[in-house]
Amino acid sequence: MHDGETILIYGDYDVDGVTSIVLLQTVLRLIGADADHVVPHRLVDGYGLKLEVLERVMAEKAVRLVITVDCGITSVDPVRRAIDRGIDVIITDHHLPPGVLPDAAAVLNPKQPGCAYPFKELAGVGVAFKLCCELVRRSGKRISTESLLKIAAIGTVADVAPLVGENRTIAWLGLNGLSNPRNRGLRALFRRLGMLGRPLRAVDVGFRIGPRINAAGRLASAETAINLFAAETDEIAWNLCAELDRMNTERQAVELEVRTAAEEQVSELRGLAASESHPAETSQPRDRETPRVLILAGENWHKGVIGLAAGRIAQKYHRPTLVMSMDGQTAIGSARSIPTIDLHAQLESISDVFTHFGGHEFACGFSLPSARIPELRTRLGEAFDRLDASLFRRDARIDGALAFAEIDREFLAAHEMLQPFGAGNPQPLFLTRAVHAIARREFGEDCLEVTLEDASGRAAAVRWPSAKMLDPHFGNGSRSDIIFH
């Protein structure tokens, strides 16, 4: 830094990676460093540290130090090749490390063996935030960490990091400061979404802010999202928001197309599983059973949305789900799990099948030769068949019984103190008995509004998504026990 050399930040293309880049680049420049960044193109370069991407940057400027954010922990060979070319590499990441770590100048990852840092569940932006705080401390400059926390909160929540420990602190402090942000890009985005000036919730980040920032890296280049945070005028910020909105709409359409095709395969698999369970009733199986792991693949499915499709399908069927896009001889895949199963451990047990593999307990990315997909199905299916059946039950953990009359201001204030809700800190789940639906109204694509009544009073409820899965006879005179958030 003192020699004026460029420090290159190499980040991932999702919200965690984008916010990590924004944080570290901002702090490095504030303390006097010449900092720049590069993000691989999801569809062209793929995930992770790639020497080819570095060489494109080095063709235009001299780079002696690369700092990765939200990636790099599995990049043993790329780091070695970078060192051979005279480039020092510092890795900051939060994904599970392989058996052999890259030979980097430094590795910042709380999950690496021997790391004494007590909190292991930081998101990538959480690790970057810790590095930024130390850089600020050592620089002696007076830089407020409040604005850094706001960016860190967005990345932490959007990456579905467990909102416990330090993550909860980051999310709580950051979200509380985001109702009226000073950053032009965020102000424009919040204004466009009708959120400016009101309290921000984790659900806002997860379902409204995060998807728009993510859309850029899913369909094209994450630079559009990074540029939003760096917008110097309101007009530029507004135009970038409009572009992210357009990308998000396109992403939704592409995701629906892939998910529809993938769910057709799920229907076939469920029919096959039921037939195998009831061989004497192959024409009309009594029970459409779902395989313990769903392994789905299609030709040229859009790689930018296969992770979203896997997550939605895993949630709907309560099964670990792998979704792969086959492009000739290679398949690129994304996997999502359910809360009771460490998917990373299961995939690691057959890691010789993969060309590349990495991630954490509940979300993984991988690639493999298309010809080995049948082997993947067989071996992973056998591994899941050895697991206890109780792991696959969709059990509802009810926190307490609640009559509608008890939902008053005092109750809501106490409920509010438990925020932010998310992974690791789910919303409380309540039970109300003998409920009668006295009115119902469908709206939107898959939403249902219901007016409910129990012995103590009435309450309005909304079901989203999967409103169509609710019993259409609910509300036709009978009373039911319901669970709700």
Secondary structure, DSSP 4 states (H G I P E B T S, - for coil): -TT-PEEEEEE-SSHHHHHHHHHHHHHHHHTT-EEEEE---TTTT-SS--HHHHHHHHTTS-EEEEEEES--TT-HHHHHHHHHTT-EEEEE--SPP-SS----SEEE-TTSTT---S-----HHHHHHHHHHHHHHHHT----SHHHHHHHHHHHHHTT---SHHHHHHHHHHHHT-SS---HHHHHHHHHTT-TTS---HHHIIIIIHHHHHHHHHHS-THHHHHHHT--SHHHHHHHHHHHHHHHHHHHHHHHHHHHHHHHHHHHHHHHHHHHH-GGG-SS-S--PPPSSEEEEEET--TTTHHHHHHHHHHHHTS-EEEEEEETTEEEEEEE--TT--HHHHHHTTGGG-SEEEEETTEEEEEEEGGGHHHHHHHHHHHHHTS-GGGG-------EE--GGG-SHHHHHHHHTTPPPBTTBPPP-EEEEEEEEEEEEEETTTEEEEEEE-SS-EEEEEE-S-GGGS-TTTTSS--EEEEE-
